[in-house]
Amino acid sequence: MSCVASTFAVEIVEEAREASLRALPHAWNERTLAKAPSHIRQLAETTGGVRADQLLMARQSVDGLLAYGLWWPWRNEVTVSFRLGLGGIASTREEMELMEMFGAYM
C-alpha cells in the first residue's frame, strides 16, 4: 500500500471531510462496509480494516484504476489522518505521479 498522507486538526475536520468527499464521493464506514463492492471490501482488508469513526472513500474505478482515501481519526481526538492512494491496476508511474503531485518523495 502506497499512499500520500496528511493530518488535520479537529478545528478543520468538517471542512477537510467535505473536500475529501467531493474528490472521493463514495464512502463506507464500519457498519456499511459489508454492503460495499467486493473490490472495496478487499481494499479495506488490505489496509487493515475500517474501524469505528474511520471511513474508506473512493471514486468509481476508471479503466481498472481506483483512487481511494482512508479517513482515520486518532485516539487523541485532536487529529485526523487522511491517506490518499491508488489501487487496482495502478502502475509505478501513476503512483510516482501522485507522490510528485503532493510533494511526497520516498
C-alpha positions as a Markdown table, in Angstrom:
| # | Residue | x | y | z |
|---|---|---|---|---|
| 1 | Met | 0.0 | 0.0 | 0.0 |
| 2 | Ser | 1.5 | 3.3 | -1.1 |
| 3 | Cys | -0.3 | 6.4 | 0.0 |
| 4 | Val | 0.2 | 10.1 | 0.4 |
| 5 | Ala | -0.8 | 11.1 | 3.9 |
| 6 | Ser | -1.8 | 14.3 | 5.6 |
| 7 | Thr | -3.1 | 15.2 | 9.1 |
| 8 | Phe | -5.8 | 17.7 | 10.1 |
| 9 | Ala | -6.5 | 19.3 | 13.5 |
| 10 | Val | -10.1 | 18.8 | 14.7 |
| 11 | Glu | -10.8 | 22.5 | 14.1 |
| 12 | Ile | -10.9 | 21.9 | 10.3 |
| 13 | Val | -12.1 | 18.3 | 10.3 |
| 14 | Glu | -15.5 | 19.1 | 8.8 |
| 15 | Glu | -14.0 | 21.3 | 6.0 |
| 16 | Ala | -11.4 | 18.6 | 5.3 |
| 17 | Arg | -14.0 | 15.8 | 5.2 |
| 18 | Glu | -16.3 | 17.8 | 2.8 |
| 19 | Ala | -13.3 | 18.4 | 0.5 |
| 20 | Ser | -12.3 | 14.7 | 0.7 |
| 21 | Leu | -15.9 | 13.6 | -0.2 |
| 22 | Arg | -16.0 | 16.0 | -3.2 |
| 23 | Ala | -13.0 | 14.3 | -4.6 |
| 24 | Leu | -13.9 | 10.7 | -3.4 |
| 25 | Pro | -17.7 | 10.7 | -3.3 |
| 26 | His | -18.3 | 7.1 | -2.2 |
| 27 | Ala | -17.7 | 6.3 | 1.4 |
| 28 | Trp | -18.1 | 3.3 | 3.7 |
| 29 | Asn | -17.8 | 3.0 | 7.4 |
| 30 | Glu | -17.6 | 0.1 | 9.8 |
| 31 | Arg | -21.3 | -0.5 | 9.5 |
| 32 | Thr | -21.8 | -0.1 | 5.8 |
| 33 | Leu | -18.6 | -1.9 | 4.5 |
| 34 | Ala | -20.4 | -5.3 | 4.3 |
| 35 | Lys | -22.6 | -3.8 | 1.5 |
| 36 | Ala | -19.6 | -2.3 | -0.4 |
| 37 | Pro | -18.5 | -3.8 | -3.8 |
| 38 | Ser | -16.1 | -6.7 | -3.4 |
| 39 | His | -13.0 | -4.7 | -4.6 |
| 40 | Ile | -13.7 | -2.1 | -1.9 |
| 41 | Arg | -14.1 | -4.8 | 0.8 |
| 42 | Gln | -10.8 | -6.3 | -0.4 |
| 43 | Leu | -9.1 | -2.9 | -0.2 |
| 44 | Ala | -10.4 | -2.4 | 3.3 |
| 45 | Glu | -8.9 | -5.8 | 4.3 |
| 46 | Thr | -5.6 | -4.9 | 2.7 |
| 47 | Thr | -5.4 | -1.6 | 4.5 |
| 48 | Gly | -6.2 | -3.0 | 7.9 |
| 49 | Gly | -9.9 | -2.8 | 8.0 |
| 50 | Val | -12.3 | 0.0 | 8.8 |
| 51 | Arg | -12.9 | 0.6 | 12.5 |
| 52 | Ala | -15.3 | 2.9 | 14.4 |
| 53 | Asp | -15.1 | 6.5 | 13.2 |
| 54 | Gln | -13.0 | 5.6 | 10.1 |
| 55 | Leu | -14.0 | 5.9 | 6.5 |
| 56 | Leu | -12.9 | 4.4 | 3.3 |
| 57 | Met | -13.6 | 6.8 | 0.4 |
| 58 | Ala | -13.3 | 6.1 | -3.3 |
| 59 | Arg | -14.2 | 7.3 | -6.8 |
| 60 | Gln | -15.6 | 5.0 | -9.4 |
| 61 | Ser | -12.8 | 3.0 | -11.0 |
| 62 | Val | -11.6 | 4.2 | -14.4 |
| 63 | Asp | -10.0 | 1.6 | -16.6 |
| 64 | Gly | -9.2 | -0.5 | -13.6 |
| 65 | Leu | -7.6 | 2.3 | -11.6 |
| 66 | Leu | -9.1 | 3.2 | -8.2 |
| 67 | Ala | -8.5 | 6.4 | -6.3 |
| 68 | Tyr | -9.2 | 5.9 | -2.6 |
| 69 | Gly | -8.9 | 7.7 | 0.7 |
| 70 | Leu | -8.6 | 6.5 | 4.3 |
| 71 | Trp | -10.0 | 8.8 | 6.9 |
| 72 | Trp | -8.6 | 7.8 | 10.3 |
| 73 | Pro | -9.3 | 9.8 | 13.4 |
| 74 | Trp | -6.6 | 9.4 | 16.1 |
| 75 | Arg | -7.4 | 8.3 | 19.6 |
| 76 | Asn | -6.3 | 11.6 | 21.0 |
| 77 | Glu | -9.4 | 13.1 | 19.5 |
| 78 | Val | -7.3 | 16.1 | 18.3 |
| 79 | Thr | -6.0 | 14.9 | 14.9 |
| 80 | Val | -7.3 | 13.0 | 11.8 |
| 81 | Ser | -5.1 | 11.4 | 9.2 |
| 82 | Phe | -6.1 | 11.2 | 5.6 |
| 83 | Arg | -4.3 | 8.8 | 3.3 |
| 84 | Leu | -4.8 | 9.1 | -0.5 |
| 85 | Gly | -3.8 | 6.1 | -2.6 |
| 86 | Leu | -4.3 | 4.4 | -5.9 |
| 87 | Gly | -5.5 | 0.8 | -6.2 |
| 88 | Gly | -6.5 | -1.7 | -8.8 |
| 89 | Ile | -4.1 | -1.7 | -11.7 |
| 90 | Ala | -2.1 | 1.4 | -10.6 |
| 91 | Ser | 1.3 | 1.4 | -12.3 |
| 92 | Thr | 4.5 | 2.6 | -10.6 |
| 93 | Arg | 4.5 | 5.6 | -12.8 |
| 94 | Glu | 1.0 | 6.6 | -11.6 |
| 95 | Glu | 2.0 | 6.1 | -8.0 |
| 96 | Met | 5.0 | 8.3 | -8.6 |
| 97 | Glu | 2.9 | 11.0 | -10.2 |
| 98 | Leu | 0.6 | 11.0 | -7.2 |
| 99 | Met | 3.5 | 11.4 | -4.9 |
| 100 | Glu | 5.0 | 14.2 | -7.0 |
| 101 | Met | 1.7 | 16.0 | -7.2 |
| 102 | Phe | 1.7 | 16.3 | -3.4 |
| 103 | Gly | 5.4 | 16.8 | -3.0 |
| 104 | Ala | 5.9 | 13.4 | -1.2 |
| 105 | Tyr | 9.0 | 11.6 | -2.1 |
| 106 | Met | 10.4 | 8.3 | -1.0 |
